[in-house]
Amino acid sequence: MLLIQIGGLGIITFMTAVMLLFNRKIGISDRLLIQDAFNLSTLSGIVAFVKKVLIGTLTVESIGACFYMTVFVPQFGARGIWVSVFNSVSAFCNAGMDIIGENSLCDYSGNVLITLTTAALIILGGLGYIVWWDVSRVIKNRKQNGGNNKNENVIKLGEKHTLIPICPETFACLPTPRVPSEIRDGSAKSVKPILKNGRARI
């Protein structure tokens, strides 16, 4: 099962998780590998992203295992816990393996809970982590930094008049979407002195 989990997470994510577990520093070369593995556009928040991937994976697999247990524990007893965990990890990582027996899940084709749980795990695992976060941001109607773009006054104005959206970056011949940037260890008011003494990064 460990090999299935490593294959599902990816070797880069797994090694990063090990480094985080032992409080090892994630260097720039490691961050570049993670960025390339997930096809991210920026190095900002790489470690936080990996933590979200690990937490999201464990959460989904744990929920799937709990659903399986409602069927397998009554049937197999204590062994049903192991069967449930194995099946959840296998389905999420699209491994196509189980330890139930010769007939695999065929005997449960009429069980709605087993069928839906397996389908959900396969679909969620197949979509991938980037899609998870993109969908969650769309649902929450939030920007990448967590802020909310919705403005009731603009909405009301749009109901009475025709609004023409303008992108400042496009007018300035800058690429869009632009790479996100932030001030660390400081504020907008203290950008100048921060840049001089090197107390913060942008």
N, C-alpha and C positions, 0 to 999 in steps of 0.2 A: 504493500500500500504506500510505503514511503516513496518508492520510485515513481508510482503513479502521481503522487502529490507534487514531487519535484518536477515531473514532466508537465503537469498542469500549470504550475506557477512559473516555470522557466528557471533555468539554472542561475541566471543573473539575479532574479528576485530571491531565489532560495539562498544564495550565497550572501546577499545583502541582509537577509533576515538573520542568518547566522552571525554576521558581523555586528548587527544591532543587538543581538542576544548577548554577545560577549563585550558590548560597549566599545567595539573597535571603531575608529574614525573612518568615515566614508570620504575618501579622497576624490579629487577632481577626475581622475581616470575612471574610478568606479561610477561616478555620477554620469560621465559620458557614455559608459556602457549601458547604464539604466535608461538614459535618454534615448539611445539608439534602439534598445530592446522594445521600448514602448512607443517609439516614434513620437516623442514629445518635442515641442517647439522651443522649450526653455529648460535651463538647469535649475531654475528657481522652484523650490518646494519639492525637489526630487525625493528626498528622504521621507517627507510627510506623505507623498504619494505612495511610496512603497508600503508604508505602514497602513495606509488605507486599503491597499490591495490585500495585504495579509489579513487585516481585520475583516474585510468584506468576504474574503474566501472562507475563513473559519466560521463566520456568521452564517453564510448561506449553507455551507456543508453541515453545520450543527443543526440548523433548522430542518434540513432534509433528513438527517439521521433521526431526529426526533419523530418525524412523520413515519419513517420506516419502522421505528420501534413499536409503534402502536399495532403493527401487524406481525412483525417478526419476533418480538419478545414473547407474546402469548403462544406463538407456534414453536419457537426454538428454545425458550427459556433464556438463561443468561447468555448463551451463545448468540441470541438474537441481537444483542447490543453490538457485538463485533460485526455481525452480518450487516446491520444497519449502517454502521460507520463506514465499513468497506464499500458498500453499495453507493453511499452518498458521495464519497470521494471519487469513486470510479465513474459515476454518472456525471458529476460536475466537471471532471477532467476529460470526459469523452473517451475513457479507456476501453469501454465495452466488455469489461470483465466482472464477474461476481463469484461468490463462494457459496451460493445457495445450493447448487447441485446440478445434476445432469440436465434438467429442463430449464435451468436458468430462471428467467422471469415469466416464462410461458405460462406457468401454472397460475400467474397473477394477472393475466390479461384481462380478466373480468373485474379486477379490483380497481376501482376508480382512484382511490388514494395513492396506491403504488404507481399506477400509470401516470397520474398528473404530477406526482412528486418527481418521478424519473424524468418526465418530459421537461419540467421546469428547470431541473438541475442541468440537463443537457443544453437547453437553450441559454440559460444564464452563463454557463461556462463557455459556450461557443461564442456568445456576443463579445465577451472580453471586457476588461476593466475600464478602458477608455470610454466605451459606449455607456457603461453604467453611470459614470460621472457626468457625461454629457447629457444623458436623459434626466438625471436627477437635477441638474442645473436648469434645464428647460422647464421641468415640472415646478420647480421653486421660483421660476422667473427671476433668477439671480445672475449677476455677473460673476466672472471667474474669481474675483476677490471677495465674494460674499455679499456685496452691496446689492440693493434693489433699484432697478432702472425705472420702475413704474412711477409716474407722476400724474396725480388726479387732475391737476390744473391743465396739463398738456392734453390729457384725454378729453376734457370738457371743451378745450379750445378746438380740438380736431373735429368735434361734433358740429361746430358752428362754421368753421372755416376749412379751407383746403391747405394742409400743411406740406411744405416741401422740405424733406430731410436733407441736411447738409453734413458731409463728413470733412472735418478740418484736415485730417491726414491726407485725403485725396487732393484737396485744394493746394496743399503744400508739397504735393508730389512724393509723399511718403508711402511706404508699403503698408498694406492692410491685409489681415489684421496685424497691428503692430505688436512687437514683442513686449509683454508686460514688464513693468519695472516698478520698484518700490524703494523707499528710503528705510534703511535699517538702522536701528539704534539712534534715532534722531527724529526730528520733525521738519516740516516744510520751512518753518521759520529759521531753523538753524542749519540749512543746507550749506551755506557759504563757509561758515567756520568748520563744519564737519568735513567738507572736502579738503580744507587746508590742513587740518591736524590728523586726518585719517581715522577719525573715531567711528565712522559709519561708511556703509557701502550703498551704492545706488544701482 
